[in-house]
Amino acid sequence: MSFSRNIVLMAALVGLTPAALVMASPMIVAQASAESLLNGMPRPKETSTAVSSLFAANAYQQKSINYQAKMKPETALKFFQSSLTSKGYVERPINTTSGQWGFSVVFDTPATVAMKSNTAGKKVVLVYQGTMLAPNTININARFEEI
């Protein structure tokens, strides 16, 4: 049995998902599923709706997640900047915008998350966008895109 197969089997025995295994082990680099990675992303405790996977035609592997949270844009943006940076994602500050309307932030993926671009010369990145729906409710959408 190969080393990587043994690692996957051990991870299954302790209850790790394939996405968690890819995120947790710096030694393992595997082609990642956008949907499993998105479903495993950190979410604010203020999340007020169920997280749903959506078809997104412009997203990498055509997957995104969507949910609402009871928070302001600044708080949501800081949450994602902090939690994703701690997981090895690197923010692209040039792409970060925010205001009373919401926010948009782009992260390069860690080396342990292999997502091969379908377009020559492009790279797969993680995009989070928040749009205010009410004074204390923000809609959060996350997806991978090629840029």
N, C-alpha and C positions, 0 to 999 in steps of 0.2 A: 504494500500500500504506500502511496506517495506521501511525502511530508505534508503538503498542502491539504490532501484529503484527510489525513489524521487530524490536522488542526480544525477543519470544518466539522468533523465528527465530534471532536471534543467540545467545540463551541455549542453544537446542538445538544449535547448532554447537559450542559450547564445553562441552557435556555437562551443563548445568544442568537439573534437573528443574523442572516448573512450581512445585512447593512451594518449592524453593530460590530460584527467581526471585522469588516473592512475599516470601520471608523476606529476600532479599538487597537488594532495591531499595526504598528508601523512597519513590520516586516512583510506584511501581506499586501500586495497590490493586485486587485482584480477588477475586471470590467464591472462597474456598478450599475444597478438598476435605479433609474431616477425615481421611480415610484417608491421603492423601499427606503431609499435615502431620505426622501421628502417626508415620508410617514414617520421616520425616526428622528426628525429634527426637533430641537428644543422648542417648547411652546410656553408662552407666559401663563402663570397660574390664573390670570384673569380671563383666560379663554372661556367664552360664553356659549359657543356653539360646537357641535360635533365637527371634527376635521373630516373633510371629504376630498377624495381624489377626483380630479376633473380631467377631461380631455382638453388639451390646450394645443391648438394647431401650430402655434409658433414656438412652443417649448421643445426642448431636447427630449426625445422619446415621447413627445406629445402628452406629457403628464405635468400636472401641477396640483397643489393642495390649496384649500381655501377654508377660512374660518373667521369668526369675529371675536374680538376681545374688548373688554370694558377698560379702556385706557386711552391716553392721549398719544399723539404721534411721537413726541419727544421720548416718552417713556418706552414705547414699543421699539423705536429705533435703537435706543441705548441697550435694551434687552438683547436684541439680535446682534448688535455689534459685540457685546460682551460674551454672550453664550457661544456664538459661532467662532469668534477669535480663539476662545479657549479650546475649541475642537480642531483648531488648525486651519480654519478658513481665513483668508487674508482679504480684508476690505480694500476695494478700489475707491479711495476717497474722491477721485475725479468724477465718479459716477454717482456719488451720494448727494441727494437733494432731500430737503424736508421743509415743512411749513405747517400752517394750521390745517391744510387740506390732507396731509398725510406725509409719506416718505417713500423713497426708493433707494435701495442700497444693493451693491453688487459685490460679490466675493469670489476670489479665485479659490478653487478647490485644493485641499491638502494633497500632497504627493501620494498618500495612501488611498485616495479615491481616484480610480482610473476611469475617465469618461472620454472615450475617443470621439473627437469631432467628426461629423459626417461631411464637413466642408473643409477643403484644403486651406491652410492658413488661418483657421479660426480655432478658438479655444472654448471649452465648455466652462461656464461660470454659473454660480448660484445667484438668483435674483429674488429679493424680497421687496414687495410693495405693500404699502398700507394706505387705504383710502378711508377717510372719515365718513361714516354713515349717519351719525348723530353726534351731539356734543361730547358724549363719553363712549362712543362705540366706533371701533376701527375695524375695517375688513382687511385681513391679512391674506396675501396671495404669495406663494413661493413656487419657484420653478427653476429648472436649469435651462440655460440658453447658450447658443453659440455666438460669440462675438469676435 
